[in-house]
Structure formats: structure tokens, C-alpha cells
């Protein structure tokens, strides 16, 4: 029996938010572009100065803060489990607990295909992972913008399948305090407060989360602090601000089990993992400046520094050696964008352009260890990776029903690699100027229906030493060319729906080598070959009446190796590992009185192959049921009771690498009680 990884549930707020997106809008507002909104998004002071994702791109989902802030999760990437078409992979191993991805890419870390931004600041590590996301606790989030596909020209490196921008609270004099206790020794405290006085605004957030974990040897503690300080010119001509966010996570690692061990006792921790643990610290600091050169010409700029430090002691299998993995990355960057809205005879014309640069300093070391004592050096690398990018795009609406968005982006990669242990150096591959044309089109077929399509190219380069000429010869970037077509419509009052078909082809895909056995070899990445991903997505939100609300989404996807690496001919025509063929979620909410709300929702995904020859079986399928009840004590206080995985379904994450395999069970049935107070 093959069962596997799971999802984090959905609080009452998800269904309230989804329902509010479906609240009997007028047909005109229901068809405002092709964006699907789930929840309420906080208005932001710079809204008119930025060309937002919803104004430009055709495959966009907006998750509102009221959907996200009340969810009870261990890690913030779990918030995307109910986003349409998003796959979340849960490792549940110390600080390396999980990731999300979409469009047929898995979240394992072999190929990190999503550009992450926090308040517009790039937030991936060198390999494309997302360590900075956990620093943003749910109560501090005002919205998430999800752009799927290859047609977003604003971002280059890591935006292989799209991007996600996490927007945090800004301005206002409101605040919230949330306290949660529950199963597995869970304790969670979050406090968000805004202070606004005249031209000055301040926002503060403090978060603390502790848990014993369902499994043995799985205790962990997370701490987060964030501050924002902004000044707005009284005449509204410019605005300047400083943002900073600190996060620390210290956790034990329960270790991977064999499948028979999972079936016998999913809560156990193998003896070989008794010395495994990890610590992670991230700091993000950014300066923001935006303004207007004229009434129709706006600009914004950001300068930032990201600091990421992770020290992990991990033993993947009973026969493997313990490894110490140490990363200490510093990324500095600049972003400048300008938007011009000239007066023309067209229904709308907007010109948008930008330049960006990032300078990475990345020490990466690995050691073979015994009881966290270093025995031998496996890796001692220091490498710089610098990127320069520029784009230009236009929003052209010749008449009200038609919107055309042509765009063009170019990127250039620089850098040097130093293998300290071997005493060798290597320059980055000569990738040349990486050209990425893009095009999006939408057309209103009527007051109820919008048809849309997009096409574009993105790129992938290797992570670690995979981007450098450590061997003779040169490599070109892997070019991902994708397209999508779909419809969004409102067939009846209160119902919004969207359906889309998409494909994405990679010219020469590479993937990170996990190196679980301790003999990591000389390479960070290995060649996969030419791949083709394709699928379709269907999603809807529906408010049947003032008391009943419902939502659902279903995605089919398949990732196939069309032309494999010459060393692996047996993978031709086979599926890429750890990509389930379907993803789904659905829910319903009932509000019998203004003070009571009851919700039920489920999440599921199909099985996946764990390796590229597809000969070792399929794992990973699950379907989870979650329930919640919320009671409003008074206008400022409420209590919520949430039951997650109500049927106590067994599910695990599975991996296979170099002859070894492992399984990590997800949480069983869990009950949480939350108190929230408006400040």
C-alpha cells in the first residue's frame, strides 16, 4: 500500500476568504481581468506606483490576508497547500521542513523552480530554496501573489515556473494577538501591531512557536521579529522606508524511516538519528524608495541584503554516515522599476521597465561527522554568483475587451568558484546574454467570460558548483519555453471559475544531487535532459447563500523526460520523480449565526514515482479531512477549535537517491485551540 505526504489544513479563515471572493459580485467586477482572488487584500500605499501582477499577467491567484492570518501551521510554506495547482513537499526534518512548487516541478530541492519575494525583495537562496519564508508568520501576511507560468518578465534567476510575492502588513493603527495551544505540545504566540501618525508609519511583529513534534526527537523552537519604518512626503510625491526581519529556528531531526518502520510505528525516531539536529538564522534588511516624476510617471527602488546561515547535522539512512552541512550566504541586491502611463487614443497604454542586480557570496561546507564531531572534510567551497537583468513590457488595450502584454527580458550571469580544499578555481559558464521574450493576451468574450493565453521563456542554471566551468567545455542555460490558454467566467451569480491548459518544455534540465550517502562527489548537479511538463487546472469559488460557501480546485500534471542524459537512456519517456499526477482541494463553510462558523475542507494529491526509471513503485498519495468551529466571544475576541487530519490518515514523504530511500511520516490527528484578539 503506497501512501504519502500531506497537507496542512485550512482554518475557518480560508473558507471565509474564499467565500468572500465569491460574494455575489456584479458580473463586471467578477470579470475584472483573469485573476482569481481568494480573500481580502490590504490596500497598499504604493499601489498606483507599481504595475501589479493582477494588472499584467494572465495566470494569477491572489490569496488575501484574511485567508492566511488565522491558519495554524508549523511553517509558512504550508499556507500554500490550498492555493490552486500548488504542490507542497513536507520533509519535516528540523529546519529543512518543506517547500512548495507548481507547474509539474517538485518541491524537493532537486529543482527549485519558483522565484520567492517578500515585499518585492528576492528571497531565494543560491540553490533556489526558500529559507526566508519561514520568517514571515501568518499573522504578519496581508496577501500572497502567485504568478504561474513563463510570462512574467519582472524576474529572471529561479523564476523557471513562476513567482510568489509575499506581502506583509504595512501602515494602519490596527493589530492582532493570537495564542494557540494544541497537540504535540504546540504553543504559538503571534503579535502584529501598526502605528501610523501623520507622515510616519511603523509596523512591528513578534512571533514565537514551539512544538514537541508528533515523532520522537522532533522538538523545535522558532522566533521571529520584524519592523517597518516608512515616511511619506506630505504632498505624496515620494516615500522612503526601512524594513528588517530576523528569524531563528533550532530543531531536532527525527530521521527518515524505512517503510516497514512507518507502518509499525510512524512516531518513532531511529537510533542512528539521535545526534541529528539543525539551526537556521536569517536576516533580511531592505531600503525602499518610490515616487512620482509626473502624474503619469512613477518609479520605485529597493536595495537589500539577505543573510542566511544554516548548520545541519543529518544522517539519512541507518548505513550512512552523519554529515554536517553548513551554509553561510550573503546576497546583496538593487532593483529599479519605472512605470509610464501616457495619454493616448487607446483604451489603455502602460509602459513598464526595470533593471536589477544581485551579488552573492556563498560559502558551502560539508563534513563527515560522528556525534556532531567533524571527522573529514567532504566539501569546502566559496563562490560568488552575480546576476544583472533588465526588462521592458507594455500593457496595450486597443479597446476595452482586448489586452495585449508583450515583454522582453535579458539576464547575464557572472561569478567565480573556489574549491578551497582542492585549491582550484573556475569561472562561471559563459551563458551569454539570456534572452526571454514573452507575450500575454486576454479578450472579454462577453460580460461573463474572459479568454486568455500566454507564452514565454525562462531559464535555469546549475546551483552550487553546477554553474561553473569545473570541467572542460561550456554549457548553455536550460531554456524553459511554456504556454497556457484558458477561460475565466461567472456562469451564475456568486460563482467564479477558471480553467486552463498549459505546457512547459525545458531544453537541458539539471537537478541537484542530494548526496545522502555522505560521498557527495565533485558535482552539485546532474543532467536530466530535455523535459516536457503539461497539465490543466480547474478552480471555482461559490457562495450559494448568505450562510453557505464553498470552493474547490483540481489540477492534472505530468512531467516527462523526452530526451535523457546520455548516461541514463532508460529514463527516456519516463516521469520526473516526486511529481504527483493530480492535486486537489475542496471545502465548505456554514455560518448559522453571526457568532458561529463551522468549516470542513480536504486536501489531496496523487502518487508519484521516486526515481527517474519509474521502476520502484509509486508513493505519496493522500487525502486529508480537516474540521473547525469558531465562536466570536465579542467584537474583539474569538475562539477557534481546529481538528486536522480528522480521520488520522497515515501519509509520508518518500525519496530515493543512489540506492538509498527514506520515508518521513506526516502528523496524525491533531487538535488546536486558538484565541485571537483585535488590538
Secondary structure, DSSP 4 states (H G I P E B T S, - for coil): -----------HHHHHHHHHHTS---HHHHTSSS-EEES-----TTTTTS--HHHH-SSEEEEEHHHHTT---SSGGGGGGGSTTEEEEEEEETTEEEEEEETT--SSSSS--EEEEETTEE---TTS--TTGGGS-GGGEEEEEEEESS--TT--TT-SSEEEEEEEP-S-S-EEEEEEEEGGGEEEEEEEEEEEETTEEEEEEEEEEEE--SSTT--EEEEEEEEEEEEE-TTSSEEEEEEEEEEEEEEE----B-HHHHHH-TT---GGGTT-EEEEEEEEEEEEEEEEEETTEEEEEEEEEEEEEEEEEE--STTSPEEEEEEEEEEEEEEEEEEE----SSSEEEEEEEEEEEEEEEEEEEEEEETTEEEEEEEEEEEEEEEEEEEEEEEEEEETTEEEEEEEEEEEEEEEEEETTTTEEEEBP----EEEEEEEEEEE-SSSEEEEEEEEEEEE--SGGGGB--SSS--PPEEEEEEEEEEEE--STTEEEEEEEEEEEEEEEEEE---TTS---S-SEEEEEEEEEEEEEEEEEEE-SSSEEEEEEEEEEEEEEEEE-GGGGGGTTPBPTT--SEEEEEEEEEEEETTEEEEEEEEEE--EESSTT--S-EE--EEEEEEEEEEEEETTEEEEEEEESTT----EEEEEETTEEEEEE---SEEEEEEEEE-
